[in-house]
Amino acid sequence: MKSDSSATEIPPETLSMLPRVTKELTMTSITESEAPPQHPLSRYKYHLLIGAYLVSTSFFFYRVYRQPFSTAIKSKQYETIFKGTTLAAVVGGVAMSSGGRARYRQYKKEDDSSTTKG
């Protein structure tokens, strides 16, 4: 059998038909030296959010646990606390993730302009 080096090469017309994922992968391959400097807490912002969620939920659960009310009233308070702290954590997570929206909009803008030209 003959070893053909052209079998491993991808023709240019096939490259243009590849999905957008290829463009995303090439855009995200930024080395550490090219990336802008980040605050140390920005790397662990979601870890801190989860920790704050667990601490606040536990704190409020403990306060309800110590109250001298009936179990039925306590269970409704537990449910309300769980819903409230979960909603606060979700809103906080969405607010923290909105920083990446500018990069997404820029990518979307570049992608739209490249599809209209071609």
All heavy atoms as an XYZ file, in Angstrom:
928
protein
N       0.822     -1.183      0.000
C       0.000      0.000      0.000
C       0.866      1.248      0.000
O       1.845      1.311      0.713
C      -0.875      0.009      1.231
C      -1.984     -0.943      1.212
S      -3.204     -0.197      2.233
C      -4.627     -0.753      1.562
N       0.437      2.187     -0.737
C       1.150      3.426     -0.867
C       0.680      4.416      0.200
O      -0.495      4.550      0.451
C       0.841      4.002     -2.247
C       2.022      4.632     -2.877
C       1.861      4.711     -4.345
C       1.249      5.886     -4.939
N       1.231      6.108     -6.291
N       1.613      5.094      0.807
C       1.262      6.102      1.807
C       1.071      7.420      1.092
O       1.990      7.934      0.470
C       2.352      6.145      2.855
O       2.692      7.433      3.173
N      -0.132      7.937      1.144
C      -0.463      9.175      0.445
C      -0.592     10.301      1.457
O      -1.452     10.267      2.324
C      -1.778      8.975     -0.315
C      -2.049     10.107     -1.277
O      -1.126     10.903     -1.525
O      -3.187     10.190     -1.758
N       0.272     11.307      1.345
C       0.237     12.418      2.296
C      -0.954     13.336      2.041
O      -1.389     14.057      2.916
C       1.538     13.218      2.239
O       1.650     13.822      0.966
N      -1.503     13.327      0.836
C      -2.648     14.187      0.543
C      -3.924     13.678      1.200
O      -4.904     14.395      1.303
C      -2.845     14.315     -0.968
O      -3.199     13.058     -1.500
N      -3.933     12.445      1.676
C      -5.120     11.890      2.332
C      -5.343     12.553      3.690
O      -6.468     12.611      4.158
C      -4.972     10.389      2.496
N      -4.286     13.053      4.316
C      -4.439     13.683      5.622
C      -4.735     15.171      5.521
O      -5.117     15.779      6.487
C      -3.166     13.481      6.458
O      -2.063     14.028      5.756
C      -2.937     12.017      6.737
N      -4.554     15.766      4.363
C      -4.814     17.184      4.189
C      -6.298     17.411      3.899
O      -6.942     16.629      3.226
C      -3.978     17.746      3.044
C      -2.496     17.709      3.318
C      -1.694     18.218      2.138
O      -2.276     18.858      1.239
O      -0.492     17.973      2.117
N      -6.807     18.518      4.422
C      -8.207     18.856      4.213
C      -8.272     19.938      3.150
O      -7.607     20.971      3.267
C      -8.850     19.351      5.521
C      -8.767     18.265      6.574
C     -10.290     19.772      5.287
C      -9.231     18.704      7.943
N      -9.068     19.730      2.116
C      -9.156     20.750      1.066
C      -9.793     22.029      1.589
O     -10.622     21.991      2.501
C     -10.039     20.109     -0.004
C     -10.526     18.832      0.549
C      -9.829     18.547      1.814
N      -9.424     23.186      1.030
C      -9.941     24.474      1.522
C     -11.454     24.603      1.440
O     -12.079     25.206      2.293
C      -9.268     25.515      0.633
C      -8.137     24.822     -0.029
C      -8.421     23.367     -0.017
N     -12.075     24.016      0.414
C     -13.525     24.137      0.310
C     -14.239     23.365      1.421
O     -15.320     23.745      1.858
C     -14.047     23.696     -1.062
C     -13.649     22.302     -1.507
C     -12.303     22.265     -2.229
O     -11.705     23.301     -2.492
O     -11.863     21.160     -2.512
N     -13.604     22.310      1.923
C     -14.181     21.566      3.047
C     -14.025     22.356      4.336
O     -14.902     22.328      5.193
C     -13.498     20.190      3.186
O     -13.569     19.520      1.935
C     -14.178     19.355      4.238
N     -12.906     23.057      4.471
C     -12.693     23.866      5.667
C     -13.751     24.948      5.821
O     -14.164     25.274      6.934
C     -11.303     24.513      5.633
C     -10.131     23.587      5.898
C      -8.820     24.345      5.725
C     -10.220     23.004      7.280
N     -14.206     25.511      4.726
C     -15.215     26.564      4.820
C     -16.566     26.012      5.268
O     -17.410     26.753      5.747
C     -15.362     27.278      3.484
O     -15.857     26.367      2.518
N     -16.770     24.701      5.128
C     -18.043     24.104      5.514
C     -18.041     23.586      6.951
O     -19.051     23.089      7.429
C     -18.390     22.954      4.562
C     -18.629     23.428      3.155
S     -19.241     22.172      2.016
C     -18.138     20.819      2.247
N     -16.911     23.695      7.651
C     -16.859     23.224      9.031
C     -17.781     24.070      9.908
O     -17.998     25.246      9.643
C     -15.427     23.305      9.570
C     -14.467     22.250      9.045
C     -13.077     22.498      9.571
C     -14.916     20.859      9.416
N     -18.312     23.486     10.971
C     -19.225     24.258     11.831
C     -18.512     25.370     12.572
O     -17.287     25.467     12.582
C     -19.760     23.204     12.803
C     -18.793     22.097     12.763
C     -18.164     22.117     11.400
N     -19.318     26.219     13.199
C     -18.794     27.366     13.933
C     -17.899     26.967     15.089
O     -17.135     27.766     15.589
C     -19.959     28.185     14.490
C     -20.322     29.301     13.644
C     -21.341     30.209     14.214
N     -21.877     29.900     15.510
C     -23.055     30.278     15.925
N     -23.829     30.965     15.135
N     -23.478     30.003     17.132
N     -17.984     25.732     15.532
C     -17.198     25.282     16.677
C     -15.718     25.483     16.417
O     -14.965     25.847     17.311
C     -17.513     23.797     16.976
C     -16.649     23.271     18.101
C     -18.980     23.629     17.277
N     -15.282     25.278     15.192
C     -13.872     25.447     14.862
C     -13.431     26.877     15.133
O     -12.379     27.113     15.711
C     -13.632     25.101     13.385
O     -14.168     23.815     13.130
C     -12.168     25.126     13.055
N     -14.279     27.832     14.771
C     -13.940     29.233     15.009
C     -13.894     29.525     16.497
O     -13.019     30.237     16.980
C     -14.951     30.142     14.326
C     -14.602     31.599     14.406
C     -15.576     32.444     13.641
C     -15.174     33.903     13.729
N     -16.127     34.759     13.044
N     -14.836     28.948     17.245
C     -14.844     29.154     18.691
C     -13.586     28.602     19.328
O     -13.005     29.212     20.207
C     -16.075     28.498     19.312
C     -17.369     29.178     18.948
C     -18.567     28.426     19.469
O     -18.395     27.523     20.301
O     -19.676     28.735     19.029
N     -13.155     27.428     18.877
C     -11.964     26.823     19.452
C     -10.722     27.648     19.153
O      -9.856     27.800     20.002
C     -11.789     25.397     18.929
C     -12.808     24.379     19.411
C     -12.596     23.047     18.717
C     -12.730     24.207     20.915
N     -10.643     28.191     17.966
C      -9.462     28.988     17.643
C      -9.481     30.313     18.385
O      -8.437     30.847     18.714
C      -9.367     29.246     16.132
O     -10.563     29.881     15.691
C      -9.138     27.961     15.372
N     -10.670     30.853     18.670
C     -10.747     32.125     19.389
C     -10.404     31.954     20.862
O      -9.877     32.861     21.488
C     -12.148     32.719     19.271
C     -12.448     33.263     17.893
S     -14.046     34.029     17.840
C     -13.762     35.434     18.897
N     -10.698     30.785     21.431
C     -10.472     30.596     22.857
C      -9.080     30.077     23.175
O      -8.756     29.913     24.330
C     -11.508     29.618     23.436
O     -11.419     28.384     22.721
C     -12.895     30.195     23.354
N      -8.264     29.829     22.171
C      -6.938     29.307     22.443
C      -5.946     30.441     22.695
O      -5.004     30.645     21.974
C      -6.461     28.424     21.293
O      -6.424     29.197     20.115
N      -6.197     31.197     23.748
C      -5.324     32.299     24.144
C      -4.386     31.788     25.225
O      -4.819     31.154     26.178
C      -6.143     33.490     24.685
C      -7.051     34.037     23.589
C      -5.231     34.575     25.215
C      -7.990     35.102     24.079
N      -3.123     32.064     25.071
C      -2.171     31.626     26.079
C      -2.274     32.517     27.310
O      -2.851     33.595     27.265
C      -0.733     31.671     25.528
O      -0.432     33.023     25.195
C      -0.584     30.780     24.312
N      -1.701     32.076     28.396
C      -1.735     32.832     29.651
C      -1.067     34.196     29.515
O      -1.486     35.160     30.122
C      -1.060     32.039     30.777
C      -1.845     30.835     31.245
C      -3.100     31.238     31.996
O      -3.073     32.248     32.720
O      -4.112     30.548     31.850
N      -0.008     34.278     28.692
C       0.688     35.552     28.550
C      -0.138     36.570     27.753
O       0.012     37.766     27.941
C       2.037     35.332     27.873
O       1.848     34.815     26.572
N      -1.020     36.094     26.852
C      -1.841     36.995     26.059
C      -3.100     37.436     26.797
O      -3.675     38.457     26.467
C      -2.249     36.316     24.761
C      -1.100     36.021     23.827
C      -1.545     35.208     22.635
O      -2.737     34.862     22.551
O      -0.699     34.903     21.792
N      -3.546     36.660     27.771
C      -4.783     36.964     28.477
C      -4.582     38.186     29.375
O      -3.511     38.388     29.937
C      -5.206     35.774     29.327
N      -5.614     39.005     29.508
C      -5.485     40.172     30.397
C      -5.387     39.717     31.849
O      -5.922     38.671     32.215
C      -6.775     40.956     30.150
C      -7.728     39.977     29.587
C      -6.902     38.957     28.864
N      -4.689     40.476     32.679
C      -4.545     40.071     34.082
C      -5.897     40.079     34.784
O      -6.734     40.947     34.556
C      -3.614     41.127     34.677
C      -3.696     42.277     33.741
C      -4.028     41.729     32.392
N      -6.107     39.066     35.632
C      -7.362     38.931     36.355
C      -7.120     39.100     37.839
O      -6.052     38.778     38.340
C      -7.982     37.566     36.116
C      -8.464     37.332     34.717
C      -9.109     35.963     34.592
O      -8.936     35.099     35.432
N      -9.867     35.778     33.523
N      -8.138     39.565     38.511
C      -8.081     39.640     39.961
C      -8.134     38.208     40.501
O      -8.840     37.367     39.944
C      -9.271     40.461     40.473
C      -9.142     40.820     41.911
N      -9.585     39.997     42.915
C      -8.609     41.903     42.516
C      -9.335     40.569     44.078
N      -8.743     41.726     43.860
N      -7.382     37.891     41.560
C      -7.382     36.512     42.068
C      -8.777     36.007     42.456
O      -9.069     34.825     42.317
C      -6.476     36.582     43.301
C      -5.628     37.774     43.086
C      -6.425     38.731     42.260
N      -9.641     36.892     42.930
C     -10.976     36.452     43.317
C     -11.869     36.135     42.124
O     -12.836     35.402     42.246
C     -11.655     37.511     44.194
C     -11.056     37.726     45.578
C     -11.822     38.811     46.319
C     -11.071     36.447     46.384
N     -11.545     36.679     40.954
C     -12.392     36.441     39.789
C     -12.322     34.992     39.320
O     -13.252     34.504     38.692
C     -12.022     37.374     38.652
O     -10.739     37.076     38.173
N     -11.239     34.319     39.633
C     -11.147     32.906     39.279
C     -12.054     32.037     40.138
O     -12.521     31.001     39.712
C      -9.715     32.399     39.436
C      -8.788     32.906     38.402
C      -7.450     32.273     38.566
N      -6.638     32.571     37.404
C      -5.546     31.939     37.094
N      -5.117     30.973     37.870
N      -4.862     32.258     36.024
N     -12.293     32.468     41.363
C     -13.066     31.672     42.312
C     -14.409     32.308     42.653
O     -14.972     32.043     43.696
C     -12.250     31.457     43.591
C     -10.941     30.762     43.323
C      -9.751     31.467     43.375
C     -10.904     29.420     43.009
C      -8.542     30.844     43.124
C      -9.713     28.786     42.744
C      -8.533     29.495     42.812
O      -7.354     28.881     42.553
N     -14.931     33.147     41.764
C     -16.151     33.866     42.100
C     -17.346     32.943     42.269
O     -18.172     33.160     43.156
C     -16.445     34.952     41.075
C     -16.683     34.473     39.664
C     -16.863     35.654     38.739
C     -16.982     35.202     37.303
N     -17.069     36.332     36.402
N     -17.432     31.886     41.484
C     -18.563     30.970     41.630
C     -18.401     30.074     42.861
O     -19.386     29.715     43.501
C     -18.757     30.143     40.364
C     -19.127     31.002     39.188
C     -18.236     31.230     38.150
C     -20.359     31.629     39.130
C     -18.575     32.043     37.085
C     -20.709     32.447     38.069
C     -19.812     32.644     37.053
O     -20.153     33.458     36.011
N     -17.177     29.749     43.204
C     -16.933     28.996     44.433
C     -17.354     29.826     45.648
O     -17.967     29.321     46.593
C     -15.454     28.613     44.548
C     -14.993     27.681     43.478
N     -14.561     28.150     42.261
C     -14.907     26.335     43.433
C     -14.220     27.118     41.511
N     -14.420     25.998     42.197
N     -17.018     31.111     45.603
C     -17.413     32.007     46.693
C     -18.920     32.182     46.744
O     -19.508     32.248     47.834
C     -16.734     33.367     46.526
C     -15.211     33.370     46.681
C     -14.640     34.719     46.298
C     -14.831     33.020     48.107
N     -19.561     32.232     45.596
C     -21.019     32.346     45.559
C     -21.674     31.115     46.181
O     -22.601     31.238     46.990
C     -21.505     32.520     44.121
C     -23.019     32.557     43.927
C     -23.605     33.820     44.543
C     -23.374     32.459     42.462
N     -21.207     29.939     45.849
C     -21.765     28.713     46.414
C     -21.510     28.658     47.915
O     -22.389     28.271     48.699
C     -21.181     27.470     45.700
C     -21.699     27.428     44.266
C     -21.533     26.191     46.439
C     -21.029     26.402     43.399
N     -20.322     29.063     48.335
C     -20.020     29.090     49.767
C     -20.916     30.054     50.517
O     -21.442     29.731     51.587
N     -21.127     31.237     49.956
C     -22.011     32.224     50.601
C     -23.447     31.710     50.642
O     -24.160     31.906     51.637
C     -21.953     33.547     49.850
N     -23.864     31.018     49.594
C     -25.210     30.435     49.561
C     -25.373     29.394     50.669
O     -26.361     29.405     51.404
C     -25.463     29.809     48.190
C     -26.660     28.895     48.139
C     -27.945     29.418     48.173
C     -26.513     27.520     48.055
C     -29.050     28.590     48.124
C     -27.612     26.691     48.003
C     -28.876     27.231     48.037
O     -29.962     26.398     48.008
N     -24.400     28.523     50.795
C     -24.485     27.473     51.826
C     -24.444     28.062     53.233
O     -25.194     27.630     54.121
C     -23.362     26.457     51.637
C     -23.469     25.581     50.398
C     -22.223     24.713     50.254
C     -24.715     24.726     50.459
N     -23.579     29.040     53.456
C     -23.472     29.646     54.784
C     -24.754     30.384     55.150
O     -25.280     30.223     56.261
C     -22.247     30.602     54.838
C     -22.289     31.487     56.055
C     -20.960     29.796     54.823
N     -25.282     31.175     54.224
C     -26.500     31.934     54.548
C     -27.700     31.013     54.735
O     -28.498     31.209     55.656
C     -26.786     32.973     53.467
O     -27.019     32.345     52.227
N     -27.825     29.999     53.905
C     -28.937     29.056     54.063
C     -28.829     28.317     55.389
O     -29.827     28.174     56.113
C     -28.964     28.055     52.892
O     -29.019     28.773     51.667
C     -30.165     27.144     52.977
N     -27.637     27.877     55.723
C     -27.438     27.175     56.998
C     -27.733     28.074     58.186
O     -28.340     27.640     59.172
C     -26.003     26.653     57.106
O     -25.726     25.788     56.049
N     -27.311     29.326     58.099
C     -27.555     30.276     59.183
C     -29.054     30.464     59.420
O     -29.538     30.397     60.556
C     -26.890     31.620     58.862
C     -27.235     32.712     59.829
C     -26.697     32.724     61.108
C     -28.115     33.721     59.472
C     -27.025     33.730     62.004
C     -28.445     34.730     60.359
C     -27.902     34.732     61.635
N     -29.803     30.688     58.356
C     -31.237     30.898     58.509
C     -31.959     29.619     58.918
O     -32.924     29.664     59.682
C     -31.839     31.488     57.232
C     -31.412     32.899     56.984
C     -30.725     33.254     55.844
C     -31.690     33.896     57.907
C     -30.331     34.554     55.616
C     -31.303     35.211     57.700
C     -30.622     35.532     56.553
N     -31.510     28.473     58.432
C     -32.097     27.200     58.880
C     -31.875     27.010     60.373
O     -32.761     26.549     61.093
C     -31.493     26.028     58.117
C     -32.108     25.765     56.772
C     -33.101     26.576     56.252
C     -31.700     24.684     56.026
C     -33.672     26.329     55.016
C     -32.265     24.421     54.793
C     -33.247     25.240     54.284
N     -30.694     27.350     60.854
C     -30.399     27.199     62.285
C     -31.280     28.132     63.116
O     -31.741     27.751     64.198
C     -28.916     27.474     62.548
C     -28.529     27.283     63.988
C     -28.504     26.016     64.549
C     -28.204     28.373     64.786
C     -28.170     25.828     65.876
C     -27.856     28.196     66.113
C     -27.842     26.918     66.650
O     -27.514     26.740     67.970
N     -31.518     29.335     62.628
C     -32.401     30.260     63.361
C     -33.815     29.709     63.463
O     -34.460     29.819     64.508
C     -32.425     31.621     62.663
C     -31.152     32.401     62.901
C     -31.279     33.805     62.421
N     -32.327     34.493     63.180
C     -32.727     35.725     62.936
N     -32.179     36.399     61.953
N     -33.655     36.289     63.649
N     -34.303     29.096     62.399
C     -35.646     28.506     62.436
C     -35.648     27.286     63.357
O     -36.601     27.062     64.110
C     -36.115     28.128     61.006
C     -37.383     27.296     61.045
C     -36.319     29.374     60.175
N     -34.589     26.516     63.335
C     -34.481     25.317     64.165
C     -34.608     25.662     65.652
O     -35.214     24.921     66.423
C     -33.139     24.629     63.875
C     -32.800     23.507     64.816
C     -33.426     22.274     64.701
C     -31.837     23.676     65.811
C     -33.111     21.233     65.564
C     -31.516     22.654     66.676
C     -32.159     21.431     66.552
O     -31.842     20.417     67.404
N     -34.067     26.800     66.043
C     -34.082     27.194     67.454
C     -35.397     27.817     67.902
O     -35.609     28.039     69.085
C     -32.939     28.174     67.721
C     -31.582     27.502     67.547
C     -30.453     28.381     67.966
N     -30.612     28.767     69.358
C     -30.128     29.872     69.884
N     -29.450     30.711     69.145
N     -30.307     30.154     71.159
N     -36.305     28.108     66.994
C     -37.577     28.734     67.363
C     -38.519     27.717     68.005
O     -38.530     26.538     67.621
C     -38.252     29.344     66.127
C     -37.522     30.535     65.575
C     -38.190     31.080     64.323
O     -39.132     30.488     63.803
N     -37.680     32.201     63.833
N     -39.328     28.167     68.944
C     -40.219     27.233     69.652
C     -41.575     27.039     68.957
O     -42.590     26.891     69.626
C     -40.392     27.929     71.006
C     -40.308     29.373     70.694
C     -39.300     29.475     69.583
N     -41.611     27.023     67.634
C     -42.873     26.856     66.922
C     -43.108     25.386     66.593
O     -42.221     24.541     66.756
C     -42.889     27.683     65.632
C     -42.769     29.161     65.853
C     -41.818     29.897     65.187
C     -43.614     29.818     66.738
C     -41.714     31.263     65.386
C     -43.521     31.183     66.948
C     -42.568     31.900     66.271
N     -44.293     25.096     66.066
C     -44.618     23.723     65.690
C     -43.847     23.324     64.430
O     -43.330     24.167     63.697
C     -46.118     23.579     65.443
O     -46.477     24.295     64.288
N     -43.807     22.034     64.175
C     -43.070     21.509     63.024
C     -43.685     21.987     61.707
O     -42.967     22.239     60.738
C     -43.064     19.972     63.068
O     -42.600     19.556     64.347
C     -42.152     19.392     62.016
N     -45.000     22.139     61.664
C     -45.665     22.590     60.440
C     -45.233     24.016     60.077
O     -44.957     24.312     58.910
C     -47.171     22.528     60.608
N     -45.173     24.876     61.076
C     -44.747     26.260     60.819
C     -43.281     26.293     60.413
O     -42.886     27.013     59.483
C     -45.000     27.141     62.063
C     -46.498     27.260     62.313
C     -44.377     28.518     61.896
C     -46.842     27.963     63.608
N     -42.462     25.501     61.092
C     -41.031     25.472     60.763
C     -40.804     24.972     59.347
O     -39.941     25.494     58.628
C     -40.275     24.586     61.749
C     -40.072     25.200     63.104
C     -39.249     24.251     63.956
C     -39.003     24.809     65.325
N     -38.163     23.918     66.126
N     -41.564     23.967     58.922
C     -41.352     23.422     57.574
C     -41.684     24.472     56.509
O     -41.006     24.564     55.487
C     -42.174     22.156     57.360
O     -43.545     22.462     57.366
N     -42.714     25.272     56.745
C     -43.035     26.345     55.800
C     -41.933     27.408     55.798
O     -41.584     27.955     54.748
C     -44.374     26.973     56.142
C     -45.540     26.051     55.862
C     -46.830     26.796     55.891
C     -47.997     25.852     55.678
N     -48.147     25.460     54.304
N     -41.363     27.697     56.963
C     -40.261     28.664     57.013
C     -39.017     28.120     56.312
O     -38.321     28.864     55.618
C     -39.941     29.010     58.468
C     -40.992     29.883     59.116
C     -40.652     30.218     60.549
O     -39.901     29.502     61.215
N     -41.203     31.318     61.035
N     -38.741     26.826     56.491
C     -37.602     26.214     55.786
C     -37.787     26.340     54.276
O     -36.844     26.666     53.544
C     -37.460     24.736     56.152
C     -36.890     24.462     57.519
C     -37.463     23.490     58.337
C     -35.779     25.140     57.990
C     -36.948     23.220     59.588
C     -35.253     24.872     59.233
C     -35.845     23.913     60.032
O     -35.330     23.645     61.268
N     -38.997     26.067     53.817
C     -39.268     26.141     52.387
C     -39.069     27.567     51.864
O     -38.449     27.788     50.821
C     -40.701     25.687     52.118
C     -41.078     25.682     50.655
C     -42.524     25.252     50.440
O     -43.186     24.816     51.393
O     -42.972     25.378     49.290
N     -39.567     28.540     52.604
C     -39.431     29.945     52.199
C     -37.967     30.373     52.187
O     -37.512     31.064     51.258
C     -40.239     30.845     53.145
O     -41.593     30.405     53.153
C     -40.172     32.295     52.713
N     -37.219     29.961     53.197
C     -35.789     30.294     53.265
C     -35.042     29.673     52.087
O     -34.213     30.317     51.433
C     -35.183     29.844     54.609
C     -35.713     30.724     55.734
C     -33.663     29.870     54.569
C     -35.411     30.187     57.111
N     -35.343     28.415     51.798
C     -34.672     27.733     50.694
C     -34.962     28.436     49.367
O     -34.055     28.675     48.569
C     -35.112     26.264     50.631
C     -34.481     25.509     49.513
C     -33.152     25.148     49.568
C     -35.216     25.171     48.394
C     -32.562     24.455     48.519
C     -34.642     24.484     47.347
C     -33.316     24.125     47.415
N     -36.206     28.783     49.137
C     -36.563     29.467     47.893
C     -35.889     30.839     47.806
O     -35.375     31.221     46.749
C     -38.079     29.645     47.799
C     -38.825     28.379     47.496
C     -40.319     28.643     47.452
C     -41.109     27.399     47.200
N     -42.561     27.664     47.202
N     -35.887     31.574     48.903
C     -35.309     32.912     48.887
C     -33.811     32.911     48.673
O     -33.282     33.685     47.863
N     -33.091     32.040     49.383
C     -31.629     32.016     49.227
C     -31.232     31.455     47.867
O     -30.248     31.902     47.276
C     -30.965     31.206     50.351
O     -31.547     29.906     50.410
C     -31.097     31.905     51.694
N     -32.005     30.504     47.356
C     -31.704     29.965     46.028
C     -31.919     31.020     44.957
O     -31.098     31.170     44.042
C     -32.570     28.727     45.746
O     -32.353     27.762     46.771
C     -32.232     28.107     44.413
N     -33.001     31.764     45.065
C     -33.254     32.838     44.106
C     -32.153     33.890     44.172
O     -31.664     34.358     43.131
C     -34.613     33.488     44.371
C     -34.983     34.656     43.471
C     -35.102     34.198     42.022
C     -36.272     35.291     43.939
N     -31.729     34.239     45.371
C     -30.658     35.224     45.517
C     -29.355     34.717     44.895
O     -28.626     35.476     44.231
C     -30.443     35.564     46.990
N     -29.058     33.425     45.069
C     -27.835     32.860     44.490
C     -27.907     32.838     42.970
O     -26.916     33.132     42.287
C     -27.602     31.456     45.033
N     -29.064     32.510     42.426
C     -29.207     32.488     40.964
C     -29.063     33.887     40.382
O     -28.361     34.093     39.388
C     -30.563     31.852     40.568
C     -30.870     32.072     39.104
C     -30.564     30.376     40.884
N     -29.701     34.856     41.004
C     -29.588     36.241     40.534
C     -28.141     36.713     40.641
O     -27.612     37.369     39.730
C     -30.552     37.164     41.312
C     -30.254     38.627     41.047
C     -31.990     36.831     40.967
N     -27.466     36.367     41.735
C     -26.059     36.726     41.885
C     -25.187     36.081     40.824
O     -24.279     36.716     40.280
N     -25.450     34.811     40.513
C     -24.686     34.120     39.471
C     -24.890     34.730     38.103
O     -23.942     34.891     37.331
N     -26.115     35.099     37.788
C     -26.397     35.738     36.500
C     -25.715     37.098     36.436
O     -25.139     37.477     35.409
C     -27.923     35.861     36.278
C     -28.236     36.760     35.103
C     -28.529     34.487     36.080
N     -25.758     37.834     37.537
C     -25.111     39.146     37.557
C     -23.601     39.023     37.393
O     -22.974     39.837     36.707
C     -25.444     39.875     38.858
N     -23.013     38.011     38.012
C     -21.561     37.833     37.878
C     -21.170     37.364     36.492
O     -20.097     37.689     36.005
C     -21.057     36.823     38.918
C     -21.020     37.374     40.303
S     -20.142     36.351     41.492
C     -20.842     34.761     41.274
N     -22.014     36.592     35.836
C     -21.654     36.067     34.522
C     -21.905     37.070     33.408
O     -21.518     36.828     32.277
C     -22.435     34.789     34.227
O     -23.797     35.082     34.054
N     -22.536     38.182     33.705
C     -22.835     39.155     32.652
C     -21.578     39.839     32.121
O     -21.628     40.493     31.090
C     -23.829     40.200     33.148
O     -23.251     40.968     34.173
N     -20.447     39.689     32.783
C     -19.200     40.275     32.291
C     -18.738     39.643     30.999
O     -18.083     40.277     30.179
N     -19.072     38.389     30.762
C     -18.685     37.714     29.530
C     -19.587     38.026     28.356
O     -19.319     37.621     27.234
N     -20.650     38.746     28.586
C     -21.595     39.053     27.514
C     -20.971     39.966     26.459
O     -21.295     39.862     25.279
C     -22.868     39.661     28.078
C     -23.646     38.671     28.917
C     -24.960     39.227     29.383
N     -25.922     39.494     28.336
C     -26.613     38.585     27.662
N     -26.391     37.318     27.922
N     -27.490     38.920     26.754
N     -20.076     40.843     26.861
C     -19.441     41.741     25.890
C     -18.595     40.938     24.905
O     -18.627     41.194     23.692
C     -18.579     42.769     26.608
N     -17.867     39.949     25.423
C     -17.068     39.109     24.533
C     -17.971     38.286     23.615
O     -17.672     38.095     22.440
C     -16.164     38.183     25.338
C     -14.959     38.901     25.892
C     -14.100     37.958     26.647
N     -14.776     37.758     27.934
C     -14.478     36.826     28.804
N     -13.539     35.979     28.551
N     -15.127     36.726     29.942
N     -19.104     37.799     24.142
C     -20.030     37.026     23.325
C     -20.624     37.893     22.222
O     -20.730     37.470     21.075
C     -21.147     36.443     24.188
C     -22.227     35.773     23.378
C     -22.007     34.539     22.790
C     -23.448     36.390     23.172
C     -22.981     33.938     22.025
C     -24.434     35.797     22.416
C     -24.196     34.558     21.850
O     -25.157     33.965     21.097
N     -21.004     39.119     22.568
C     -21.570     40.023     21.564
C     -20.549     40.322     20.472
O     -20.886     40.395     19.300
C     -22.026     41.317     22.224
C     -23.294     41.162     23.008
C     -23.767     42.506     23.528
N     -24.841     42.318     24.484
C     -24.892     42.878     25.669
N     -23.933     43.680     26.062
N     -25.907     42.648     26.480
N     -19.284     40.510     20.870
C     -18.244     40.786     19.888
C     -18.056     39.584     18.965
O     -17.961     39.731     17.751
C     -16.930     41.107     20.589
C     -15.799     41.406     19.635
C     -14.493     41.643     20.379
O     -14.432     41.518     21.589
N     -13.464     41.970     19.653
N     -18.053     38.385     19.530
C     -17.914     37.175     18.714
C     -19.108     37.029     17.781
O     -18.961     36.740     16.604
C     -17.797     35.947     19.614
C     -17.998     34.660     18.859
C     -17.030     34.198     17.988
C     -19.167     33.926     18.986
C     -17.207     33.037     17.266
C     -19.365     32.772     18.278
C     -18.383     32.330     17.419
O     -18.572     31.192     16.714
N     -20.304     37.262     18.308
C     -21.519     37.143     17.504
C     -21.497     38.151     16.364
O     -21.881     37.841     15.239
C     -22.736     37.366     18.404
C     -24.027     37.018     17.778
C     -24.187     35.534     17.678
C     -25.576     35.209     17.186
N     -25.650     33.927     16.580
N     -21.033     39.360     16.653
C     -20.948     40.404     15.632
C     -19.973     39.997     14.530
O     -20.253     40.148     13.345
C     -20.505     41.705     16.291
C     -20.579     42.914     15.437
C     -20.162     44.115     16.265
C     -20.372     45.406     15.554
N     -19.952     46.540     16.365
N     -18.812     39.450     14.916
C     -17.837     39.007     13.928
C     -18.379     37.853     13.109
O     -18.173     37.789     11.903
C     -16.547     38.569     14.639
C     -15.755     39.693     15.230
C     -14.583     39.196     16.056
O     -14.373     37.969     16.110
O     -13.893     40.022     16.648
N     -19.094     36.947     13.758
C     -19.642     35.795     13.070
C     -20.730     36.214     12.078
O     -20.780     35.731     10.958
C     -20.223     34.798     14.084
C     -20.649     33.517     13.431
O     -19.869     32.991     12.606
O     -21.764     33.028     13.725
N     -21.582     37.143     12.474
C     -22.631     37.623     11.584
C     -22.051     38.347     10.378
O     -22.517     38.194      9.249
C     -23.595     38.547     12.337
C     -24.468     37.792     13.314
O     -24.562     36.550     13.187
O     -25.023     38.433     14.215
N     -21.006     39.138     10.616
C     -20.412     39.867      9.500
C     -19.682     38.929      8.546
O     -19.660     39.153      7.341
C     -19.472     40.949     10.007
O     -18.368     40.356     10.668
N     -19.120     37.845      9.049
C     -18.431     36.912      8.167
C     -19.409     36.088      7.348
O     -19.118     35.708      6.221
C     -17.501     35.991      8.967
O     -18.271     35.134      9.785
N     -20.596     35.808      7.880
C     -21.580     35.036      7.109
C     -22.263     35.893      6.052
O     -22.655     35.390      5.017
C     -22.646     34.419      8.044
O     -23.257     35.453      8.800
C     -22.051     33.388      8.945
N     -22.388     37.173      6.304
C     -23.029     38.041      5.296
C     -22.092     38.344      4.136
O     -22.544     38.563      3.021
C     -23.526     39.353      5.917
O     -22.423     40.020      6.531
C     -24.628     39.110      6.909
N     -20.784     38.361      4.390
C     -19.825     38.636      3.323
C     -19.689     37.455      2.362
O     -19.513     37.610      1.186
C     -18.434     38.934      3.907
C     -18.367     40.280      4.584
C     -16.975     40.482      5.135
C     -16.877     41.767      5.912
N     -15.571     41.932      6.545
N     -19.707     36.231      2.944
C     -19.425     35.045      2.151
C     -20.573     34.563      1.392
O     -20.708     34.178      0.328
